[in-house]
Amino acid sequence: MTITELREIQALNTLVFETLGQPEKEREFKFKSLKRWGLDLIIGRKNGKETFFVSEYGKRRAGDIYDEGGIHYEVTEILYEMPKNKKLFAHIEMESGRAYLVGELREENENIEILRLPAASLLLTYFKKHRLHHLIESLKNVGTATELIKQRGQEGKPYPFERLPNVARRFLREAKKVEKEAGFGRVALAYFGENKDGDPRFRVSWLLPTIALFEINIAEKADKILAAFK
């Protein structure tokens, strides 16, 4: 069999399930999400102007003065609750092929940008902090949507849905629930059966909205689902 013939067989038989819609770009978060991401919210001065900004969790103290990325910071206070009347929103912005998590404090028509960080680096730090090792192992690329890939064993002709083992069906069922909660998703499964030692052979590609993975409950569910498919 040629590589072209193999790819045609796999393309025709790989199972694809999609949750329609566009990857969510913005989401409102609770104040405690900042801590989960490993960040402190600070009120102070940024290049002489009083405002809000973030720093690595536990790194700064009131009275600290420092320069970072060409910006001069003065720390007045580390905040332990949301500033009155403000809400935290975050979204993904793409720049030169790289995804950035942009966080804003919002009050009516006023938006104060408090963070703009590479989404992939922050995701990995956040996954590591919360021991979401299966997400770390599966993460391949990050844009508005994040692609998670899990593969095992030699490729072959994918099984039809009717021949899938229970673990594969359960994965698809639970993945669909997460996608519904996240508002978008696409999972592609090629299950090739077992090898001579009885180990399953498969390839999974799963797309989820990047911003949704910054919600700890969604991230934990996705990690648990990936852990069960082995």
C-alpha positions in Angstrom: 0.0 0.0 0.0 1.3 3.4 -1.0 1.4 6.4 1.4 -1.3 8.1 -0.7 -3.6 5.0 -0.5 -3.0 4.9 3.3 -3.8 8.6 3.7 -7.0 8.2 1.7 -8.2 5.3 3.8 -7.5 7.2 7.0 -9.1 10.4 5.7 -12.2 8.5 4.7 -12.4 6.6 8.0 -11.2 8.9 10.7 -14.2 9.9 12.8 -14.8 13.6 13.1 -17.3 15.2 15.6 -17.8 19.0 15.6 -19.5 21.4 18.0 -20.6 24.1 15.6 -19.7 27.7 16.1 -16.5 29.8 16.4 -13.9 29.4 19.1 -14.8 31.7 22.0 -12.5 34.7 22.1 -13.6 36.4 25.3 -14.7 35.2 28.7 -15.4 36.7 32.1 -13.4 35.3 34.9 -13.5 35.4 38.7 -10.7 37.2 40.6 -9.3 33.9 41.9 -8.5 32.9 38.3 -5.5 35.3 38.4 -4.0 33.3 41.3 -4.7 30.0 39.4 -2.8 31.4 36.5 0.1 32.3 38.8 -0.5 36.1 38.8 -1.0 38.9 41.4 -3.2 41.9 40.7 -1.4 45.1 41.7 -2.4 48.7 42.0 0.5 51.1 41.5 2.2 53.3 38.9 3.2 52.3 35.4 5.5 54.8 33.8 4.3 57.3 36.4 0.6 56.7 35.8 -1.6 55.2 38.5 -3.2 52.0 37.2 -3.6 48.3 37.7 -1.2 45.6 36.4 -0.1 42.0 37.2 3.1 40.3 38.2 4.2 36.8 38.9 2.4 35.5 42.0 4.2 36.3 45.2 7.1 38.0 43.5 6.3 41.6 44.4 5.7 43.5 47.6 4.2 47.0 48.4 6.9 49.6 47.8 8.8 47.6 45.1 10.1 49.6 42.2 11.3 47.8 39.1 11.7 48.0 35.4 10.5 45.2 33.1 10.1 45.2 29.3 11.1 48.8 29.1 8.3 49.9 31.5 8.9 51.4 35.0 6.7 50.0 37.7 6.0 51.1 41.3 3.9 48.8 43.5 1.5 50.5 45.9 -0.6 47.5 47.0 -1.1 43.8 46.2 -4.9 43.3 45.8 -6.6 40.3 47.3 -10.1 40.9 45.9 -11.6 42.5 42.8 -11.6 46.3 42.8 -15.0 47.7 43.5 -17.4 47.8 40.5 -14.9 46.2 38.2 -15.0 42.8 36.3 -12.3 40.7 34.9 -12.4 39.8 31.2 -9.8 38.0 29.1 -9.6 37.2 25.4 -7.1 35.8 22.9 -5.4 38.1 20.4 -3.3 36.8 17.5 -0.1 38.6 16.5 2.4 37.4 13.9 1.1 33.8 14.3 1.4 33.8 18.1 -1.6 33.8 20.6 -1.6 36.2 23.5 -3.9 36.2 26.5 -5.1 39.8 27.1 -6.7 40.6 30.4 -8.8 43.7 31.2 -10.5 45.2 34.2 -13.8 46.5 33.0 -16.3 49.0 34.5 -19.0 50.1 32.1 -17.2 51.6 29.1 -13.7 51.7 30.8 -11.3 49.0 30.0 -7.9 48.8 31.7 -5.5 46.3 30.2 -3.7 44.5 33.0 -1.9 41.7 31.2 -0.8 40.7 27.7 1.2 37.4 27.9 2.0 34.6 25.4 -1.0 32.2 25.8 1.0 29.0 25.3 3.6 29.8 28.0 0.9 30.8 30.5 -1.2 27.7 29.7 1.7 25.4 30.3 2.7 27.1 33.6 -1.0 27.0 34.7 -1.3 23.3 33.7 1.9 22.4 35.6 0.7 24.3 38.7 -2.5 22.3 38.7 -0.9 19.0 37.7 -2.8 18.7 34.5 -0.1 16.5 33.0 -2.2 14.9 30.2 -3.0 18.4 28.8 0.7 19.2 28.9 1.6 16.0 27.1 -1.1 16.6 24.5 -0.7 20.3 23.8 0.7 20.9 20.3 -0.2 24.4 19.2 -2.1 27.4 20.6 -4.1 30.0 18.7 -7.7 31.1 19.2 -8.2 27.3 19.5 -5.8 25.0 21.1 -4.9 21.6 19.5 -4.4 18.6 21.7 -3.0 15.5 20.1 -2.6 12.0 21.6 -1.2 9.1 19.6 -0.2 5.6 20.3 1.0 2.7 18.3 1.4 2.0 14.6 -1.1 3.5 12.1 -3.5 1.4 10.1 -7.1 1.5 8.8 -9.3 3.2 11.4 -12.3 1.3 12.8 -15.8 2.5 12.1 -17.8 3.9 15.0 -19.7 0.6 15.4 -16.5 -1.3 16.2 -15.0 1.2 18.7 -14.3 -0.2 22.1 -16.1 1.3 25.1 -13.1 3.5 26.2 -13.1 5.2 22.8 -16.9 5.7 22.8 -16.7 7.1 26.3 -14.0 9.5 25.3 -16.1 10.8 22.4 -19.2 11.2 24.6 -17.3 13.0 27.4 -15.4 15.2 24.9 -18.7 16.3 23.4 -19.9 17.4 26.9 -16.8 19.6 27.4 -17.2 21.1 23.9 -20.8 22.0 24.7 -19.6 23.7 27.9 -16.8 25.5 26.1 -19.1 26.5 23.2 -16.9 25.0 20.4 -14.9 21.9 19.7 -13.7 19.5 17.1 -12.4 16.0 17.8 -11.0 13.6 15.2 -10.4 10.0 16.2 -8.7 7.3 14.3 -8.8 4.0 16.3 -6.6 1.3 14.7 -7.3 -1.6 17.0 -4.9 -3.4 19.3 -1.3 -4.6 18.6 -0.1 -8.1 19.2 0.4 -7.3 22.9 -3.1 -6.1 23.3 -2.3 -2.4 23.5 -4.6 0.0 21.7 -3.4 1.9 18.7 -5.0 5.3 18.0 -4.6 9.0 17.0 -6.7 11.7 18.5 -6.8 15.4 17.6 -8.9 17.7 19.8 -9.6 21.4 19.3 -10.9 23.5 22.2 -11.2 27.3 22.6 -8.0 28.5 24.2 -9.8 31.0 26.4 -12.0 28.2 27.8 -9.0 26.2 28.9 -8.1 29.0 31.3 -11.3 28.0 33.2 -10.0 25.5 35.8 -13.2 23.3 35.7 -13.0 22.9 31.9 -9.2 22.2 32.0 -9.6 19.6 34.7 -12.4 17.8 32.8 -10.3 17.8 29.5 -7.3 16.4 31.4 -9.4 13.7 33.0 -10.9 12.7 29.6 -7.5 12.5 28.0 -6.1 10.4 30.9 -8.8 7.8 30.5 -8.1 7.2 26.8 -5.1 4.9 26.8 
